[in-house]
């Protein structure tokens, strides 16, 4: 499993959000550089953003959840076309699980385990 994983729950429907593209990027002086991607499975999980055993250096990273297609495919109007979560990695190789609680007009996230 990747050092960075995520899980999207659609709180409006009370179920996981499958089929959402998730992009992992690393910050540098010019912005963010994409380093990995995955698509959430039927359980709303993305566990292959990085190769297994690949450790991230210390720094600032971003996970972008491209949620517009998910809502559009279900016929839902929505406010946020994507959700960016920017976070720090200490470089200690510990796993980071970033769940996203999602609805068409709001979201919440946190560092899980």
N, C-alpha and C positions, 0 to 999 in steps of 0.2 A: 504494500500500500504506500501511496505517496506521503511525503512529510506534510503536505498541505492537502486536506480533504474538506469537503463541504456537504451539506444536506439542506435541501430547500423544501420547506413545508408551506403549502398554500393554505393560509389560515382562513381564508374566505370559504374554501371548499372543504377544509378539514382533511386534507390528504397530501401526499408528496407531489412535487412538481417535476415530472419527467420531461426530457427533451430540451432542457435549457442549456445553452452553450455557456461554459464557464472558462474564463481566460485568466491565467496567472501571469503577472508582469513584475519586473524588478525596476526600481527607480534608479536613474542615473542623472547626471547634470542636465540632460536634454529632455527629461520626462520619463516615461515608462517604456521598457522593452519587453515584449511578449516572450515568455520562456516556457509556457506550457498551456495546454487546453484540454478540456474534456466536455462531455455532454452528460447531464444527469440521467441516471437509469430510472427504471420503473419505481424505485424506492426513493427517488429524488436525490440520490447520492452521486457525487463526482469524486472518485477515489484515485484517478490516474492523471492528475495535473502534472506530476513529475514522475520520472522513472523510479521504480522501487530502489531504495538505497541511496538515491541522490539527495545530498544534504545541501541546504541553502546557506550561503554566506550571510553574515550579519548585514542587515540593511532594511530598507523600506520596500514593501511589496504591495501589490494591489491584486485583488480578485474582482473581476468584472463579471456580473451575472447578466446575461443578455435576455431579459425577461419579456421583451415586447412580443416576440414570436409566440411564446407560451400563452400569453393572454389573447393575442389575435387568433390563434388556432382554436381557442375555446369561445370565441365570439364575445369577449369581455373588453369593454373600454378600460383604459388604464392610464395612469398619470406618469409613471416612470418607465422609460424605454429600456433602461438598464440601471443596475445598482452597482456602484463601485465601493469596495471596502478596502481601505488603505490601512496597513498594519506594519508593525516592527517584528523582525526576526532577530533574535540575539545571536544566532550562529552556533547554537549548542545542539543542533540536530533533533531537538525534541519535536514531536508532532504538533501540528496546529490544526484543529478542526473548527471550521468557521460556518456554523449554521446560519441560514437565512429564513426568517419567518416573513412570509410574503403575502400581500393582498394587492388588489388593483390600485389602491390609493395610499399604501403605506408599507413599511417594512421595518424589521428590527433584526439585529445581528449581535453576536457575542462570541467570545472565545470558549469553545467547548473542549471536551477531552475525548 
